[in-house]
């Protein structure tokens, strides 16, 4: 069921209960409120919701998450960082900022900082990214990814959120695929123990597409696209009067690569 503002009922029937086009009497017979008010919540539903929330709030206990932004900056990245940090804290996990993208992941200690709730206050309206972004040639090498794996394990992190475009997420996928081999190498070199290797044997990665190009599958609109479209329209509106004044035609090229 979907309840609209003002109490209006919108046809979004649950399968097997009634059809969107059913009559008022049929809806009443099925238990649907037709007087413009929300149906009362059953006590058992309240209990279940409370249990689910409590389980959610403890699900991340003892876990650590790292979040980084990589590649070109896109409007909305800060909002995404804020969401990751606050949701991570809400479920009881430790959340780390990785400053300067993959460069920070390879650099280690000075680039990894524990975030708290206030770390992401008053950033949702800002453009760019507060944790920085940088191209990193060293991460393209296995030695660079080995250093990144060591730095994550040293901080007890095996959950990584990458906010970036095609290149950034491709790098994250390569990192994930090599994770087991990287840990095995660290064990052979004596940098970590076999027990630590087993404890962090799996790397969980979440990729959030931050790109004004809107050229990535799996999402209708990537982070930054909406703002980019608004900028395009502002420029077109501004140049239209000049085109009309001089009876000229202007061709504007916008980003988007091959499919954005």
C-alpha positions, 0 to 999 in steps of 0.5 A: 500500500502507498499512502499519499499526502492528504490521506489519498489512496493510491493504487499500489495493491499487494499481490493476492490481496486486491487489484488497484481498480477494486471498489471501496467495499472490496477494499474495506473487506480486505482491511483497507482504511478508506476514511483518509487515515492510516491503518492502525499498526498491529502491536506485533508489527511494532515489536518486529520493527523494534527488533529489526532496528535493534538488530540493524544497530548492532550488525556492524559491531566490531567491523570497520569500513573505509570510504574514499573518493577517487577520480574526477570530483562530482557534485553529490560526493560529499552527500554520499560520504556523509551517508556512508559515515553516518549509516556505518556509525548507526549500525555500530561500525568504525568508519575511516576516511581515506584521504586523497583516494587510492593515493591515501590507500597506498600511503597508509597511516597519515591518510586513514583517519577515524570519522565520527558523526560530526566529521560530516556535519555541514558538508551535504551542500558542498561541491567537490569532496572533503576527503580529496581525490587524486590519480594514483599511478602506484595503485595500478601496480601490484606493489601499490595494491600490496601496500594498500592491502597491508594498510587496510589490514593494519587498521582492521578494515576489510570493508571498502566503499569506493565513490568514483567513476569507471576507472576507480571502480575498475581498480576496486574490482581488480583489488577485490579479485587479488585480495587473497593473493595479496594477503598470501604474499604479506604472510610470506613476507612476514608482515602479517600472521596466518591468523590475521590473513584468515580473519580478513580473508574476504574484502567487501567492496561497495561501489558508488558511481560518482561521475557527471558523465552518467556513463555507467550501467546499473543506475539510471542517474549517477552521482553528479549527473543532475547538477551537471545537467542543470549547469548545461541548461544554465549555459544554454539559456545564457548563450541562446540570447547571443545566438538570437541577437546575431542570428547565429547557430552555436554547437555546444559540446558536453561531457558524457564519453561514448554513452553518457 
